[in-house]
């Protein structure tokens, strides 16, 4: 194109240019785990997956289920006089990828936190040593709970993980057909999660809390008015 010449961009070229700009913007919007913790550590509606900020939008009913399970777990901890507790705020920081999960509920062994490098300054966990149980109550971003977090929690060595799908919104490959409210109890055995599906009329028995027997019906009912 010579000096002084003007050229019109075709639709195809504009489309390519738009995609390139989007890729550049996305790349520059990615955060490291340290940047995320500094900027969003106290903002409970966000977590980080591979450098991408994920906004979580829990409903009031979601929080009712979280509150119900937290109360039952605290009772079990007190009854068994265990050195466990459920922190109000906690991030699980990966040391391999730029990821920082924010579980709905996490049960920690206080006696094991001495080896956590960040804990005395901020509620951040970097290993599974202190983790006894993680609970995720499913909402609109159910794919992360059923796929990504199952994989990452297993790699990190989380011994027990519950996926509480009180609305039955997960994919059929995870909760079966027809879709219905389901609790998936994942128990880590030789680095692989063995899963048990708990549905209406059944009892959830926790490997971590064998004396705690929760009715699936009561858990599902906690998610309604």
N, C-alpha and C positions, 0 to 999 in steps of 0.2 A: 504494500500500500504506500503510494508516494506521499510526499509532503503536501499538506493541504487537502488530501482526500478524506472524505467521510465514508464510513461504512456502517450499514445497518446490521444489527445482530439478528440472526434467525432464531426461531423458537427453540430449536434443538441446542444451539450454542448457549442461549440464555438459560436453558434448563441445566446444562452442564455447569455453567458458571454459578448458578444458584446452589447446586449440590456441593460444588467445591467450597463455596463460602460457608455452607452449613457444616461441612466436615472440619474446616479450619476453626469455626466458632466452637464446635463441640470439643475439639482437641484442647483449645485454650480454656474451656470451662471445666475440664477435668481437675480433680484435686488429689493430692496425696492424702494418705490417712492422717498424717500429722496436721496438715492444713485443715482437714475436715474437723478433727477433734478441737482444734483451736477456734475455728469459726462457728461450728455447729454442735459442739459437745454438750451444751446445756439446752439444746432445742430438740425436744423429744419427738418431734414429728419427722425427723430426717435420719437416714442412715446412708452409708456409702458402699457401693458395689463396683469394683473395678474402676474407681475414680469418679464414678457418676453418682451424683446426689439423687437419692430416691426419697420422694416425699410420701409419707404415710398419712392416710386420712381416716383414722379410726372413728367409728360411730359411737354413740352413747351405749348402744347394745353391746358392741365389741368390748367396751370398757367394763360393762356389767359382768361379762364372762371372765375377763382378766381379774376383776376384783373378787369374784366368787372363788376362782381357783387359788388366788393368792392367799385368801383367808383360810381355805382348807389345808393348803400346804403349810402355812404357819402353825396351825393347830397340830399337824403331824410332827413338825419339827419340835415343838414344845413338849408334846406327849412323849416323844422318844429321847428328849433331852440331848439333841444333837447340836453340834457347834455350827449349825447352818443358819443362813439368813437370806432374805430376798431384798436386794438393794432397790431403792426407789428409782435410781438412774444408773445405768451401766452400759458401756460399749464393749463389744468384743472386737478387738483390733487384730487383723491378720498381719503376720510378719512376712508373708510371702507375696500377697497382692495388696493393692491399694483399696482395702475393704475394711469397713467397720460396721458390724451388725449391731442393731439395738433390739434385743429380744423383748417380747412382751413381759415375760417372767424369766428370771434366772436365779437358781438356787446355788449359793456359794458356800464352801467350807471355809470359815474364817481362819482356821488354823493353817490353811495352805496359801493364804494371801501374802505371806512374808516374802515369797519368791517372785511376786509380781512387781516389775520395775516401776510402773506408773501409779500404783494404787494409792500410795500415801499422798500424792499430789492431786490425782483425779481418778474417778471411778472407771478405769479402763483395764480390761483383762486381755492378756496376750497369749495365754495358754489354757489348756483344759484342766490343769492340775487342781484348781479349786472348784471347778464346775461340777455339780452333781446332777443338775437337770435344767433343760431349757424348754420353755413352752412358748409356742407361737399360736395366737388366735387368728384364724384366717380372715382376711378382708379382701378388698378388690385385687391386691397384688398377690394372689394365691400362688402364682407360678414360682415366685421366689421361695415361699414356704415349702412347697412340695418338691422342688427340683434343686435350685441353687443351694439353699440352706441345708438340705439333706446331704448333699455332696460335701459342702464345706465343713459342716459340723462333724461329719464322720472323719474327714481328714484331720481336723483339729483335735479329735479324740473325745468329743462330748459323749459321755456314757449313755445318756437317755435324753430323748427329744420327743415332745408331744406336739402334734399338729391338730389343733382343735378347730374343726370346720363345722361350726354350729349351724351354719346356713346351708351346708352342702353345695358350695359353689365350686369346689375343686374339679379338675378334669376327671372324666370317667376312668382314665387309666390309673388314677390314684384312689378314687373312692368307689369305683364300680358303677354298674348300671342296674336299675335306675339310680340317679344321683340322690343322695339323702345325707342328712347330718351324720358326720363321721369323725371319730377321734383316731388318729394314727399314732400308736405308741412305737417309737423306734428305739431298740436296744442295741447298743454297739457290742458286737461279738467278733473278735479278730478283725477289727478295722472295717467291718461291714455292718450296716444297720439291718437288723431283723425286725420286720414290721408286723404289728397286729392291729387290725381294724376293729374298732369298737363302735357299735351302733345302738340305736334305741332299744331299751330293754336289757342292755348288757352292762357289765361292771368293769370299770377300769381298775386294774391292779398294777401298781408301779413297782418295777424292780428296785428302785431306790428307796421307796417307802412301802414295803410289803404289807404293813398294817393299815395303810390308807387304801380304802376301797371306795371309789367314787361311782355313783350312778350316772351313766351317760344321760339319762333323762333329766337329772338334776342340773347337769352342766348345760344341756341344750336349753332347759327352761330358764337358766340365768340370762340367756340372750333374748328375752322377750319381756314385754310389760304386762 
